[in-house]
C-alpha cells in the first residue's frame, strides 16, 4: 500500500462536489458523483488550466468554471467539440476510505495552445 495515500472518507466530499489534494505533482481534484462514484483528475482544465475542482459536477462529468469546457471524470477527456485531456489518477475505495495512487498519473494531460 506504499503507493497509495489515504485522503479521507467518502463522506468528506459532498455529493456532486470535489476536494483538492496537494501532491508533489500538483493539485489533484477528487470528485464524488450523485451515485457515490469517486474520480481523481489533475486540477487543471486542458484549455486554460481552470480549476476543475471549482466546476459543476453533473453525471460523470465536470464543467470547468472558466470557459464551460466539459471533462469526462472517468478518463479526463474533453467532450467534443473541445479537445484535450486532464491527467487522471487512480482511486481506490476501502470501507469508505478514499485512497489516491501516488504513482504518476495514468493519463498525461495534453494542453492545447
C-alpha positions in Angstrom: 0.0 0.0 0.0 3.0 2.3 -0.1 2.0 3.7 -3.5 -1.4 4.9 -2.0 -2.2 7.9 0.0 -5.3 7.9 2.2 -7.0 11.2 1.6 -10.2 10.8 3.7 -13.6 9.2 3.7 -16.2 9.3 1.0 -18.4 11.4 3.3 -15.7 14.1 3.3 -16.6 15.0 -0.2 -20.1 16.4 -0.8 -22.2 14.6 -3.5 -21.7 16.4 -6.8 -18.7 18.1 -5.2 -14.9 18.0 -5.1 -11.9 18.2 -2.8 -8.4 19.3 -3.6 -5.4 17.2 -2.6 -1.9 18.7 -2.7 0.7 16.3 -4.2 4.3 16.6 -5.4 2.9 16.5 -8.9 0.5 19.4 -8.3 -3.1 19.7 -7.1 -5.5 16.7 -7.7 -9.2 17.2 -7.7 -11.2 14.3 -6.2 -14.8 14.2 -7.3 -17.9 12.5 -5.9 -20.9 11.9 -8.1 -24.5 11.6 -7.1 -24.1 7.8 -7.1 -21.1 8.0 -4.8 -18.6 7.2 -7.5 -15.1 8.7 -6.9 -12.8 10.1 -9.6 -9.5 12.0 -9.5 -8.1 14.4 -12.1 -5.4 16.9 -12.2 -7.0 20.1 -11.0 -6.4 21.9 -14.3 -8.6 22.1 -17.3 -6.7 21.3 -20.5 -8.0 24.5 -22.1 -6.7 27.4 -19.9 -5.8 25.5 -16.7 -9.0 26.4 -14.9 -9.5 24.8 -11.5 -11.8 21.8 -12.3 -12.4 21.3 -8.5 -14.4 24.5 -8.6 -16.5 23.3 -11.5 -20.0 21.9 -11.6 -20.2 18.1 -11.4 -23.1 16.5 -13.4 -23.4 12.8 -14.1 -19.9 11.6 -14.6 -18.6 14.9 -15.9 -17.4 18.2 -14.6 -17.8 21.6 -16.3 -14.8 24.0 -16.0 -15.8 27.2 -14.2 -13.7 29.4 -16.5 -14.9 28.6 -20.1 -17.5 25.9 -19.7 -15.4 23.0 -21.1 -16.9 19.7 -20.1 -14.5 17.0 -18.9 -15.2 13.3 -18.5 -14.4 12.2 -15.0 -13.5 8.6 -15.9 -10.8 9.4 -18.4 -10.2 13.2 -18.3 -11.1 13.7 -21.9 -12.8 16.9 -23.0 -16.2 16.4 -24.6 -16.4 17.2 -28.3 -16.1 19.6 -30.0 -13.4 20.5 -27.5 -10.2 18.5 -27.4 -7.7 17.8 -24.7 -7.2 15.7 -21.6 -6.7 16.4 -17.9 -4.4 14.0 -16.1 -6.2 11.0 -14.4 -5.2 9.4 -11.1 -6.1 6.0 -9.8 -8.5 5.9 -6.9 -9.3 3.0 -4.6 -12.1 2.7 -2.0 -11.7 0.6 1.1 -14.5 0.5 3.6 -15.5 4.1 2.8 -11.9 5.4 2.9 -10.5 7.0 -0.3 -7.0 6.2 -1.4 -5.2 8.0 -4.2 -2.3 6.5 -6.1 1.0 8.2 -5.6 2.3 6.9 -8.9 2.5 9.2 -11.9 -0.9 9.9 -13.4 -2.1 7.1 -15.7 -3.2 9.6 -18.5 -1.0 12.5 -19.3 -2.6 15.9 -19.6 -2.5 17.3 -23.1 -2.6 21.0 -23.3 -3.8 23.0 -26.3 -2.1 26.2 -27.5 
